[in-house]
Amino acid sequence: MHHFHYHGDELYCEDVSLKHIAQTVGTPCYVYSYQTLVRHFRAVDQAFQSIPHLVAFAVKANSNLAILRLLALEGSGADIVSGGELYRALRAGISPKKIVFAGVGKSRPEIEYALKSDILMFNVESSSELRQIDRLAGSLGTRARVALRVNPDIDPKTHPYISTGLKKSKFGIGADRALDEFKLASSLPNIEVVGVHKHIGSQLTDVSPFVEALKKILGLIEQLRASGLDIQYVNIGGGLGITYADEKPPLPQDLASAIAPLVRSLKCRLILEPGRVIAGNAGILLTQVLYTKDTESKRFVIVDAAMNDLLRPSLYDAYHEILHVQRRAETQTRRVDVVGPICESGDFLAKDRTLPDSHPGDLLAVMSAGAYGFTMSSNYNSRPRAPEVLVRGNEMYVIRAREQYEDLVRGEVIPEFLAKLEP
Ligand SMILES: *Cc1c(COP(=O)(O)O)cnc(C)c1O
């Protein structure tokens, strides 16, 4: 459910017309719906209200300060994967007591920053990382709370690039080694073991991998408790899928019904790390048709957004629905590729898509772009990154300005020996 709808023949975000937004800030631009974000956050949070839990929004899905702030006001914590994301979460006012830090390659400055910020816990992915955190906590005169990320070897049946819980993946600690690693962790003087973490992948459209993985983890928790470890938290990661095309992913309520009883029986506090399910369908990428071009084999619709703005089609062959902001009465459709201006054949937003006829100047809405959209964008081809707009009711707020050319070269320096010569 989201709040992008046609009023008559014109597409709106809540009560603001996308045409108006395009006229105000230009294209390409990201547009997010406040009501949708709040609704999705609450759907997850309320689904688990019968058990003690923390919803830690996965910041990598959408890390704009305004988005993090509105989620913080709803009570959200943050699942972070870098020092930069910690900085953003704190800047947005998310309590460090609600921040969990995952990732296989946390650097020393990142670990120190998190220790000094006194975050809730680290989700640790290897024994060498564990020793490093122990050392750094010791030298700061503190103790680090940790959960170990266990790899339950469950196939989430999603795209291989976003599948993270199989034996061959770089993430987590193999289930067979987990007991030993927990023993090591509990022997380290500056480590306090408080939980078990897992995250098996993203865009899951079935609850069964969640249940299977959780069952494995629960077995482990029983073993750990039997050996005297006080496991207080179980973190099931993120991964709930959304509808991009015709997927029918489980609702947060379905996930809760399947797993809350299992967690309740263990008397653990549950942590969830949803990203996509909260932000994905709460945002779109608004773009304008520049040209159309016919070749022998197909028609190209060339738009002003590109793979640097929205990488998912190029990276994962992902499907994003594309809608005309202005619907027309005549309904002639064509099979087209919607492509951007970047000098790569992989630069497309849609391939072999049947769309109503498009003309230069038409505005298109690339749907379901609120998660892993702007956050994956880049300056490739020296394209300034798009602005981000938040709509609430009939108000629109620019929550990130369009980058300017000066932004592109910020920090770059021409050394004196080159500068003094004349071309
Ligand atoms: C990416 C990620 C998430 C969020 O995944 P979604 O599919 O967006 O819900 C949660 N936890 C970890 C550790 C992640 O890497």
The ligand as a MOL file (V3000), in Angstrom:
LIG
                    3D

  0  0  0     0  0            999 V3000
M  V30 BEGIN CTAB
M  V30 COUNTS 15 15 0 0 0
M  V30 BEGIN ATOM
M  V30 1 C 20.6100 -4.9310 3.9590 0
M  V30 2 C 20.4150 -5.4200 5.3360 0
M  V30 3 C 19.1690 -5.3240 5.9570 0
M  V30 4 C 17.9410 -4.7810 5.2660 0
M  V30 5 O 17.4470 -5.6290 4.2980 0
M  V30 6 P 16.0200 -5.3290 3.6000 0
M  V30 7 O 15.9000 -6.3910 2.6030 0
M  V30 8 O 16.0910 -3.9830 3.0030 0
M  V30 9 O 14.9880 -5.4190 4.6700 0
M  V30 10 C 19.0610 -5.7300 7.2610 0
M  V30 11 N 20.1250 -6.2410 7.9250 0
M  V30 12 C 21.3460 -6.3640 7.3560 0
M  V30 13 C 22.4650 -6.9090 8.1490 0
M  V30 14 C 21.5230 -5.9640 6.0460 0
M  V30 15 O 22.7270 -6.1020 5.4770 0
M  V30 END ATOM
M  V30 BEGIN BOND
M  V30 1 1 1 2
M  V30 2 1 2 3
M  V30 3 2 2 14
M  V30 4 1 3 4
M  V30 5 2 3 10
M  V30 6 1 4 5
M  V30 7 1 5 6
M  V30 8 2 6 7
M  V30 9 1 6 8
M  V30 10 1 6 9
M  V30 11 1 10 11
M  V30 12 2 11 12
M  V30 13 1 12 13
M  V30 14 1 12 14
M  V30 15 1 14 15
M  V30 END BOND
M  V30 END CTAB
M  END
